[in-house]
Amino acid sequence: MTEPLLSIRDVHKGFGGFKAVDGISFDVPRGSIAGLIGPNGAGKTTLFNIISGLYSTDSGEVILDGVRLTGKAPHQVFGSGLARTFQIPRPFPAMTVLENLMIVPRPQAGEKFWNNWIRPGAVKAQEEELRAKAEQVLAFCNLTQVAGSEAQNLSGGQHKLLELARILMADPKIILLDEPAAGVNPTLMRDLVDRILELNAQGYTFLIIEHNMDVVMSVCDPIFVMAQGRLLYQGNAAGVRSDASVLDAYLGETI
C-alpha cells in the first residue's frame, strides 16, 4: 500500500440540523491524483473547506504528512504544505499575472518597509529570484504570453491555469483543486489536465473535485464518491462504473 499523505478521520460538520459532512474517512496516497465526486449538495466543497481550514470540524481529524491540521487557521494549513483552488478563481484582478505569482511566497524581505532602506540589496536579490521562479512557472502553465496582462482580463480557462500557477509558487505537498475543468473550453481543459499529469509525474499529490467524468475517469485513482454528506464508495474508475450504490445515487447508466 502507498503511504497516505492526507488522512481524513471520521470528520463531521453540521449547519443547524443539516449534516453536510457525516463521518467521512479516507486516505489520499502520496503521489496520487485522487478524485472526489458526487451530486450537488453531497458535501464535497464543505469537506474541502474543512481540510483547508476555512471551516472548523464538529469532530474528527485532518492529518497531513503526520501533522494534525484540525483547528489550524487557513494560513497555517497553507504553511503546512496544503494549497487549494476554488470553484470561482480569486486572483488579484488589477495586478498583472506575473505580480499575482510573485506575491505568493512568504515571508518576503520587502514586506517590511524598512528593509527597502537598510537592506535594499537583499530585497532586490529576493525579488529577482522570485521573478525568475514566477517566469518558469508561467512558462510551464503556458501563460507567458499574458504575464503582463491584468488578471481580470484573462479567459476562464486562463484563470484556472493562473490559480494552478499561484499554487506552484508555494511548493505545496498536496494540491486541492475544486472543479478545475468547470467553464473551461476543451483546448484549455486538455492543457490543464496535461499540467496536472506532468506535475504528478514530478511527485505532486492531488485531490480533485470534478463533475467532468471524462477527466475523473481518465486521471484519478483512487476515486471517492460522496452522497448526502457520507462516503458512498472508494476505489478505482472501473469500480465506480459498476458499483450499484453509486449508479443509483449519482452516475446513472452513462458511466
VENBELBEL-V618541 format. One record per backbone hydrogen bond with DSSP energy under -1.0 kcal/mol. NH is the residue of the N-H (numbers start at 1). CO is the residue of the C=O. If there is no record, write none. Layout:
# VENBELBEL-V618541
{{NH:CO} {NH:CO}}
This chain:
# VENBELBEL-V618541
{{5:28} {6:28} {7:63} {8:26} {9:61} {11:24} {12:59} {13:21} {15:18} {18:15} {20:13} {21:13} {22:229} {23:11} {24:11} {26:8} {28:6} {30:3} {32:29} {34:206} {35:222} {36:208} {37:224} {42:39} {47:43} {48:44} {49:45} {50:46} {51:47} {52:48} {53:50} {54:49} {55:49} {58:12} {59:12} {61:9} {63:7} {64:67} {65:5} {67:64} {69:62} {70:62} {72:69} {77:73} {78:74} {79:75} {80:76} {81:78} {82:77} {83:174} {85:176} {95:92} {97:149} {98:147} {100:96} {101:97} {102:98} {103:99} {104:101} {111:108} {112:109} {115:112} {117:114} {118:114} {119:115} {123:119} {124:120} {125:121} {126:122} {127:123} {128:124} {129:125} {130:126} {131:127} {132:128} {133:129} {134:130} {135:131} {136:132} {137:133} {138:134} {139:135} {140:136} {141:137} {142:139} {143:138} {146:143} {147:144} {149:146} {151:95} {152:93} {153:150} {154:151} {159:155} {160:156} {161:157} {162:158} {163:159} {164:160} {165:161} {166:162} {167:163} {168:164} {169:165} {170:167} {171:168} {173:81} {174:81} {175:205} {176:83} {177:207} {179:209} {182:179} {184:181} {189:185} {190:186} {191:187} {192:188} {193:189} {194:190} {195:191} {196:192} {197:193} {198:194} {199:195} {200:196} {201:197} {202:198} {203:200} {204:199} {206:32} {207:175} {208:34} {209:177} {213:211} {216:212} {217:213} {218:214} {219:215} {220:216} {221:33} {223:235} {224:35} {225:233} {226:37} {227:230} {229:42} {230:227} {232:225} {233:225} {235:223} {240:236} {241:237} {243:239} {247:243} {248:244} {249:245} {250:246} {251:246} {252:247}}
